Amino acid sequence: MNFDLEKYLIDEGASIKSALLKVEKNHSGMVFIQTESGKVVGVATDGDIRRALLQGETLEGDISNCVNREFVSASTDTPREQLIKQLDGDIRLIPILDKLGCLRSIISKEHLPLDDEKSTYIRARAPVRISFGGGGSDLTHYFENSAGAVINTAVSIYSHATMRVRNDSRILVNSLDLDAKLVANDLEDALSQKGVFGLVQSLMHVVQPKYGFELFLNSDFPVGSGLGGSATISAVILGCFNMLRKDQWNQHELAEIAFQAERLHLGIAGGWQDQYAAVFGGFNFIEFHANENIINPIRVHPDIALELEESLILCNTGIDHHSGNIHNNQKETMTSESVREMVKVNVELSYATRNHLLRGDLEKFGECLDRAWKLKRNFGRMISNDYIDSIYNGAIENGATGGKLLGAGGGGFFIFYVSPFKKHTLMDHLRSKNLTLQPFRFEPDGLKTWTSRDNTNHDTLE
């Protein structure tokens, strides 16, 4: 129902008779009185007019003599909740007035329209992972012949994405991590540009979006951290695209698409665990086979999880690493039977690490980290060096039970397990070496996506 506002408005100098004629036309039992400037100053109901006539007014009398100037009205900004409360009584009609007091619309119990649908933007957040064991066995060229297994957990260090769909075909990307922007007229233009946005372009190539968009990216960690950062970036970008699909990808599909974009299309060598960790979150024991990958969530008792959280120290070596180069080198060394045998032992160690974690035997858990690192550092010549070895040996000498370099190796973050009464000693030692300690909490959730109303002024990246 749309109200014809002219049937409800009458000038304050008009006669009572003309007001009655308007009441007859609008069938609502009232009219709104306006000044010459159009400002509504009161309301006259059929009851008001009847009482005035009984008191001696004539039909030719001035309608202003019947006006109720203490009337209920609302502005264009009045909250819907307040309007509903006003109508939940004897009020039949509420005039909606603009800032000048002019009538803009009328609402009633039968006609209280919903607001126009507003544009929205999409946000996504995904965590990085800490891997406790099994590294190297999540590489396809290993588990296509021998089963692989890793144990990892997501932590409260994230990549973030915000996406807004445009009304044209332009694509604008802003990355704080890369300190760079990509501005393109359309998808073809975006894919053809050279620069630092290779991963984003690979994801766009795989997804093939049919719309223009603006994408803002940032992370809580530095590039080359060894925390699986490229997988979390892929996850949040895919999460944004997924929110725009009617047939949304499930968690397995999101991880597979992320792997496809980075490993197959972009050609960066690496394993599978990072993508699963970013999408699924929580503690996971992941088994890799030629025909399928199986993600087994681990139900760690809350007390054990809290104790482990307090017993781990995440330490930044300050060295950027290039996982693709390391994995390429590792692929070459994996042809050696001795290296494949070490990876096999590392897989067996992952099962032991899982069992110690579930039982809460954390000192043995820490010892497993030590054994896993001593195995891993022999998988390839680029995984460790004298400086990295000095960091690890110094940590062991100052209280750590065990630890390992995260990711492919060569730099990034160390994780150390330390018993409670040696923790301060280890922290003091690491800080004395000018190494940065990174606080974290275990993150039970993986990729999260949501939408929010866009109440911004629509500033763009341009």
C-alpha positions as CSV (number, residue, x, y, z in Angstrom):
1,M,0.0,0.0,0.0
2,N,1.3,3.4,-1.0
3,F,-0.3,6.5,0.5
4,D,-1.3,9.4,-1.9
5,L,0.1,12.2,0.3
6,E,-2.0,14.9,-1.3
7,K,-5.2,13.2,0.0
8,Y,-3.8,13.7,3.6
9,L,-2.5,17.3,3.4
10,I,-4.5,20.4,3.8
11,D,-3.4,24.0,4.2
12,E,-4.0,25.5,7.7
13,G,-6.2,28.2,6.2
14,A,-8.6,25.8,4.5
15,S,-12.2,25.2,5.6
16,I,-13.5,22.4,7.7
17,K,-15.7,21.3,4.8
18,S,-12.6,20.9,2.5
19,A,-10.9,19.0,5.3
20,L,-13.9,16.6,5.5
21,L,-13.8,16.1,1.8
22,K,-10.1,15.0,2.1
23,V,-11.1,12.7,5.0
24,E,-13.7,11.1,2.8
25,K,-11.2,10.6,0.0
26,N,-8.4,9.0,2.1
27,H,-10.7,6.8,4.2
28,S,-8.3,7.1,7.1
29,G,-10.3,9.5,9.3
30,M,-7.7,12.3,9.5
31,V,-5.7,14.9,7.6
32,F,-2.4,16.7,8.3
33,I,-2.3,20.4,8.5
34,Q,0.5,22.2,6.7
35,T,1.8,25.8,6.5
36,E,2.5,27.6,3.2
37,S,6.0,26.3,3.3
38,G,4.8,22.7,3.6
39,K,5.6,22.2,7.2
40,V,3.2,19.9,9.0
41,V,2.0,21.6,12.2
42,G,-0.8,19.3,13.4
43,V,-3.4,16.7,12.7
44,A,-7.2,16.9,12.5
45,T,-9.2,13.6,12.9
46,D,-12.8,13.1,12.1
47,G,-13.4,13.1,15.8
48,D,-11.7,16.4,16.3
49,I,-13.9,17.9,13.5
50,R,-17.1,16.5,14.9
51,R,-16.4,17.9,18.4
52,A,-15.7,21.3,16.9
53,L,-19.0,21.3,14.9
54,L,-20.9,20.3,18.1
55,Q,-19.3,23.3,19.8
56,G,-20.6,25.7,17.2
57,E,-18.1,25.7,14.4
58,T,-19.5,25.8,10.9
59,L,-18.4,23.9,7.8
60,E,-17.0,27.1,6.4
61,G,-15.0,27.7,9.6
62,D,-11.2,27.4,9.6
63,I,-9.7,23.9,10.0
64,S,-7.0,25.4,12.2
65,N,-9.6,25.6,14.9
66,C,-9.8,21.8,15.0
67,V,-6.1,21.1,14.9
68,N,-4.3,18.9,17.5
69,R,-0.8,20.3,17.5
70,E,0.5,17.7,20.0
71,F,0.5,14.9,17.5
72,V,2.7,11.9,17.1
73,S,5.2,12.0,14.2
74,A,8.5,10.5,13.3
75,S,11.6,11.4,11.2
76,T,13.2,9.6,8.4
77,D,15.8,8.4,10.9
78,T,13.4,7.1,13.5
79,P,14.4,3.5,14.4
80,R,12.0,0.8,13.2
81,E,11.6,-0.5,16.8
82,Q,10.3,2.8,18.0
83,L,7.8,3.0,15.1
84,I,6.5,-0.5,16.0
85,K,6.1,0.5,19.6
86,Q,4.1,3.6,18.7
87,L,1.8,1.7,16.4
88,D,1.3,-1.0,19.1
89,G,-1.6,1.0,20.6
90,D,-4.3,3.4,19.5
91,I,-2.3,5.3,16.9
92,R,-3.5,4.6,13.4
93,L,-1.2,6.7,11.2
94,I,2.3,8.2,11.8
95,P,3.5,11.0,9.5
96,I,7.2,10.7,8.5
97,L,8.6,14.2,8.4
98,D,11.9,15.4,7.0
99,K,14.2,17.9,8.7
100,L,12.1,20.8,7.5
101,G,8.9,19.2,8.9
102,C,7.5,18.4,5.5
103,L,5.5,15.1,4.9
104,R,7.6,12.5,3.2
105,S,5.6,9.3,3.9
106,I,2.9,7.8,6.1
107,I,3.1,4.5,8.0
108,S,0.4,2.4,9.6
109,K,0.0,-1.0,11.2
110,E,-0.8,-2.4,7.7
111,H,1.8,-0.3,5.9
112,L,5.2,-0.4,7.7
113,P,7.5,-1.2,4.8
114,L,10.9,-2.8,5.3
115,D,14.0,-0.7,4.6
116,D,15.5,-1.0,1.2
117,E,18.2,-3.7,1.0
118,K,21.6,-2.1,1.6
119,S,24.8,-3.1,0.0
120,T,27.1,-5.3,2.1
121,Y,30.8,-6.2,2.3
122,I,32.4,-9.5,3.2
123,R,35.0,-10.2,5.8
124,A,37.1,-13.4,6.3
125,R,39.7,-14.5,8.9
126,A,41.8,-17.6,8.9
127,P,44.5,-18.8,11.4
128,V,48.0,-20.0,10.7
129,R,49.2,-23.3,12.0
130,I,52.0,-24.8,14.2
131,S,53.1,-28.2,13.0
132,F,54.4,-30.6,15.6
133,G,55.5,-33.4,13.4
134,G,55.4,-35.3,10.1
135,G,56.8,-32.5,8.0
136,G,57.8,-33.7,4.5
137,S,55.2,-36.5,4.5
138,D,52.5,-34.2,3.3
139,L,54.3,-33.7,-0.1
140,T,52.5,-35.5,-2.9
141,H,55.7,-37.0,-4.3
142,Y,56.2,-38.7,-0.9
143,F,52.7,-40.0,0.0
144,E,51.9,-41.2,-3.5
145,N,54.0,-44.2,-2.6
146,S,54.1,-44.1,1.2
147,A,51.5,-43.0,3.6
148,G,52.1,-39.6,5.3
149,A,50.8,-38.2,8.6
150,V,51.2,-34.8,10.3
151,I,50.0,-33.3,13.6
152,N,49.3,-29.6,13.8
153,T,47.1,-27.0,15.4
154,A,45.8,-23.6,14.4
155,V,46.8,-20.6,16.5
156,S,45.5,-17.1,17.1
157,I,47.6,-15.4,14.5
158,Y,45.5,-14.6,11.4
159,S,45.2,-13.4,7.9
160,H,42.3,-11.0,7.2
161,A,40.4,-10.1,4.1
162,T,37.6,-7.6,3.3
163,M,35.8,-7.7,0.0
164,R,33.3,-5.4,-1.6
165,V,31.6,-6.1,-4.9
166,R,31.5,-3.3,-7.4
167,N,28.9,-2.3,-9.9
168,D,31.4,-2.5,-12.7
169,S,34.1,-4.9,-13.8
170,R,37.1,-3.2,-12.2
171,I,39.3,-5.1,-9.8
172,L,41.2,-3.4,-7.0
173,V,43.4,-5.2,-4.5
174,N,45.3,-3.7,-1.6
175,S,47.8,-5.8,0.4
176,L,49.4,-4.3,3.5
177,D,51.7,-7.4,3.7
178,L,53.1,-6.7,0.3
179,D,52.8,-2.9,0.5
180,A,51.3,-3.0,-2.9
181,K,48.1,-2.3,-4.9
182,L,46.7,-3.9,-8.0
183,V,44.3,-1.9,-10.1
184,A,42.7,-3.4,-13.2
185,N,39.8,-2.7,-15.6
186,D,38.6,-6.3,-15.6
187,L,39.6,-9.8,-14.8
188,E,41.7,-10.2,-18.0
189,D,43.6,-7.1,-17.2
190,A,44.1,-8.2,-13.6
191,L,45.5,-11.6,-14.6
192,S,47.8,-10.1,-17.2
193,Q,49.7,-7.7,-14.9
194,K,53.2,-8.5,-13.6
195,G,54.2,-8.0,-10.0
196,V,53.9,-9.4,-6.5
197,F,50.3,-10.5,-6.7
198,G,51.0,-13.9,-8.1
199,L,49.0,-15.9,-5.5
200,V,46.0,-13.6,-5.6
201,Q,46.0,-13.8,-9.4
202,S,46.2,-17.6,-9.3
203,L,43.2,-17.6,-7.1
204,M,41.3,-15.3,-9.4
205,H,42.3,-17.5,-12.4
206,V,40.9,-20.6,-10.7
207,V,37.7,-18.9,-9.4
208,Q,37.0,-16.8,-12.5
209,P,34.8,-14.2,-10.8
210,K,32.2,-12.6,-13.1
211,Y,32.1,-9.3,-11.2
212,G,34.3,-6.5,-10.2
213,F,35.4,-6.2,-6.6
214,E,37.7,-4.5,-4.1
215,L,39.8,-6.7,-1.9
216,F,41.8,-5.6,1.2
217,L,44.4,-8.0,2.7
218,N,46.5,-8.0,5.8
219,S,48.1,-10.5,8.2
220,D,49.3,-10.6,11.8
221,F,52.7,-12.2,10.8
222,P,55.5,-11.3,8.4
223,V,56.0,-12.8,4.9
224,G,58.2,-15.9,5.0
225,S,57.3,-16.8,8.6
226,G,57.0,-20.5,8.1
227,L,53.5,-20.5,9.7
228,G,51.8,-21.4,6.5
229,G,50.9,-17.8,5.7
230,S,50.2,-18.2,2.0
231,A,47.6,-20.9,2.8
232,T,45.8,-18.5,5.2
233,I,45.8,-15.7,2.6
234,S,44.4,-18.2,0.1
235,A,41.8,-19.3,2.6
236,V,40.5,-15.8,3.3
237,I,40.3,-14.8,-0.3
238,L,38.5,-18.0,-1.2
239,G,36.2,-17.5,1.8
240,C,35.2,-14.1,0.4
241,F,34.5,-15.5,-3.1
242,N,32.6,-18.4,-1.5
243,M,30.2,-16.1,0.3
244,L,29.0,-14.9,-3.1
245,R,28.2,-18.4,-4.4
246,K,24.8,-20.0,-4.2
247,D,26.4,-23.5,-4.2
248,Q,29.1,-22.9,-1.6
249,W,32.3,-25.0,-1.4
250,N,32.7,-27.1,1.7
251,Q,35.9,-27.2,3.8
252,H,37.6,-29.9,1.8
253,E,36.9,-28.2,-1.4
254,L,38.2,-24.8,-0.1
255,A,41.5,-26.5,0.9
256,E,41.8,-28.3,-2.4
257,I,41.2,-25.1,-4.4
258,A,43.8,-23.3,-2.3
259,F,46.3,-26.1,-3.1
260,Q,45.3,-26.0,-6.8
261,A,45.9,-22.3,-7.1
262,E,49.2,-22.2,-5.2
263,R,50.8,-25.5,-6.1
264,L,49.4,-26.3,-9.6
265,H,48.7,-23.0,-11.2
266,L,51.3,-20.8,-9.5
267,G,53.8,-23.6,-9.4
268,I,55.1,-23.1,-5.8
269,A,56.2,-26.5,-4.4
270,G,54.9,-27.5,-1.0
271,G,52.7,-29.8,1.0
272,W,49.0,-30.1,1.8
273,Q,48.8,-29.5,5.5
274,D,48.7,-25.7,5.6
275,Q,45.6,-25.4,3.5
276,Y,43.7,-27.9,5.8
277,A,44.9,-26.2,9.0
278,A,43.8,-22.8,7.8
279,V,40.3,-23.9,6.7
280,F,39.5,-26.5,9.5
281,G,41.3,-25.0,12.5
282,G,41.8,-26.7,15.8
283,F,44.1,-29.7,16.6
284,N,44.3,-32.1,13.6
285,F,46.0,-35.3,12.8
286,I,46.0,-35.5,9.0
287,E,46.8,-38.7,7.1
288,F,47.9,-38.5,3.5
289,H,47.3,-41.3,0.9
290,A,47.5,-41.4,-2.9
291,N,43.7,-41.7,-3.1
292,E,42.5,-39.5,-0.3
293,N,43.6,-37.2,2.6
294,I,41.9,-37.8,6.0
295,I,41.5,-35.0,8.5
296,N,41.1,-36.3,12.0
297,P,40.2,-33.7,14.6
298,I,42.0,-34.3,17.9
299,R,39.9,-33.9,21.1
300,V,42.5,-32.6,23.5
301,H,41.3,-32.3,27.1
302,P,41.0,-28.6,27.9
303,D,43.5,-28.8,30.9
304,I,46.0,-30.5,28.7
305,A,45.6,-27.9,25.9
306,L,46.0,-25.1,28.5
307,E,49.1,-26.7,29.9
308,L,50.6,-27.2,26.5
309,E,49.8,-23.6,25.5
310,E,51.7,-22.3,28.5
311,S,54.6,-24.7,27.8
312,L,55.2,-23.6,24.2
313,I,57.3,-20.6,23.2
314,L,57.0,-19.3,19.6
315,C,60.2,-17.5,18.6
316,N,60.9,-15.6,15.4
317,T,64.4,-16.1,14.0
318,G,64.1,-13.0,11.9
319,I,65.1,-14.9,8.8
320,D,62.7,-14.9,5.9
321,H,62.4,-18.3,4.2
322,H,61.3,-19.3,0.7
323,S,59.5,-22.5,1.1
324,G,59.1,-23.2,-2.6
325,N,62.9,-23.4,-3.1
326,I,63.3,-25.5,0.0
327,H,60.6,-28.0,-1.2
328,N,62.2,-28.2,-4.6
329,N,65.5,-29.1,-3.0
330,Q,63.7,-31.6,-0.8
331,K,62.0,-33.2,-3.8
332,E,65.4,-33.9,-5.2
333,T,66.7,-35.4,-1.9
334,M,63.6,-37.4,-1.5
335,T,64.8,-39.7,-4.3
336,S,67.4,-40.9,-1.8
337,E,66.3,-44.0,0.1
338,S,67.9,-42.8,3.3
339,V,65.9,-39.6,3.2
340,R,62.7,-41.4,2.5
341,E,63.4,-43.7,5.4
342,M,63.9,-40.7,7.7
343,V,60.6,-39.2,6.6
344,K,59.0,-42.6,7.3
345,V,60.4,-42.5,10.8
346,N,59.0,-38.9,11.2
347,V,55.6,-40.2,10.2
348,E,55.8,-42.9,12.9
349,L,56.9,-40.2,15.3
350,S,53.7,-38.2,14.5
351,Y,51.6,-41.0,15.8
352,A,53.6,-41.1,19.0
353,T,53.4,-37.3,19.3
354,R,49.6,-37.5,19.0
355,N,49.3,-40.2,21.6
356,H,51.5,-38.4,24.1
357,L,49.3,-35.3,23.6
358,L,46.0,-37.1,24.1
359,R,47.4,-38.7,27.3
360,G,48.8,-35.4,28.6
361,D,52.3,-36.7,28.7
362,L,53.8,-33.4,27.6
363,E,57.4,-34.0,28.5
364,K,57.5,-36.9,26.1
365,F,55.6,-34.6,23.6
366,G,58.5,-32.2,23.9
367,E,61.0,-35.0,23.4
368,C,59.1,-35.9,20.2
369,L,59.6,-32.4,18.9
370,D,63.3,-32.7,19.5
371,R,63.5,-36.0,17.6
372,A,61.3,-34.6,14.8
373,W,63.6,-31.6,14.3
374,K,66.8,-33.7,14.3
375,L,65.2,-35.8,11.5
376,K,63.8,-32.9,9.5
377,R,67.1,-30.9,9.4
378,N,68.6,-33.8,7.4
379,F,65.9,-33.8,4.7
380,G,67.7,-31.2,2.7
381,R,70.7,-28.9,2.8
382,M,68.5,-25.7,2.9
383,I,66.5,-26.6,6.0
384,S,69.0,-25.5,8.6
385,N,72.3,-23.6,8.8
386,D,74.9,-22.8,11.5
387,Y,72.9,-19.8,12.8
388,I,69.6,-21.8,13.0
389,D,71.5,-24.6,14.7
390,S,73.0,-22.2,17.2
391,I,69.5,-20.9,18.1
392,Y,68.2,-24.4,18.7
393,N,71.2,-25.6,20.6
394,G,71.1,-22.5,22.8
395,A,67.5,-23.1,23.6
396,I,68.1,-26.7,24.6
397,E,71.0,-25.6,26.8
398,N,68.7,-23.1,28.5
399,G,65.8,-25.4,29.4
400,A,63.9,-26.4,26.3
401,T,63.0,-30.1,26.1
402,G,62.6,-29.9,22.3
403,G,61.5,-27.8,19.5
404,K,61.5,-27.4,15.7
405,L,61.6,-24.9,13.0
406,L,58.1,-24.4,11.5
407,G,57.3,-24.7,7.9
408,A,59.8,-25.9,5.3
409,G,62.8,-24.6,7.2
410,G,65.5,-22.1,6.4
411,G,64.1,-19.4,8.6
412,G,60.8,-18.2,10.1
413,F,59.6,-19.3,13.5
414,F,60.9,-21.9,16.0
415,I,58.5,-23.5,18.4
416,F,60.0,-24.8,21.7
417,Y,58.5,-26.9,24.5
418,V,59.8,-26.0,27.9
419,S,58.8,-27.3,31.4
420,P,57.1,-24.7,33.7
421,F,60.1,-24.0,36.0
422,K,62.5,-23.5,33.1
423,K,60.3,-21.2,31.0
424,H,61.7,-17.9,32.3
425,T,65.2,-19.0,31.8
426,L,64.5,-19.9,28.2
427,M,62.6,-16.7,27.5
428,D,65.5,-14.6,29.0
429,H,68.0,-16.5,26.9
430,L,66.0,-16.0,23.6
431,R,65.5,-12.3,24.3
432,S,69.2,-11.9,25.0
433,K,69.9,-13.2,21.5
434,N,67.5,-10.4,20.2
435,L,64.9,-13.0,19.1
436,T,61.3,-11.9,19.1
437,L,58.8,-14.0,21.1
438,Q,55.3,-14.2,19.7
439,P,52.3,-14.6,22.0
440,F,49.5,-16.9,20.8
441,R,46.6,-19.0,21.8
442,F,45.3,-22.2,20.3
443,E,42.5,-21.5,17.8
444,P,39.6,-24.0,17.7
445,D,38.1,-22.5,14.6
446,G,39.4,-22.3,11.1
447,L,38.3,-20.0,8.3
448,K,35.5,-17.7,9.3
449,T,33.5,-15.6,6.9
450,W,30.6,-13.1,7.4
451,T,28.9,-10.2,5.9
452,S,28.1,-6.7,7.3
453,R,26.1,-3.8,6.1
454,D,28.1,-1.2,4.2
455,N,27.5,2.1,5.9
456,T,30.7,3.6,4.6
457,N,31.1,6.5,2.2
458,H,32.2,4.0,-0.5
459,D,35.8,5.3,-0.7
460,T,37.7,3.0,-3.1
461,L,41.3,2.1,-3.5
462,E,41.6,4.4,-6.5
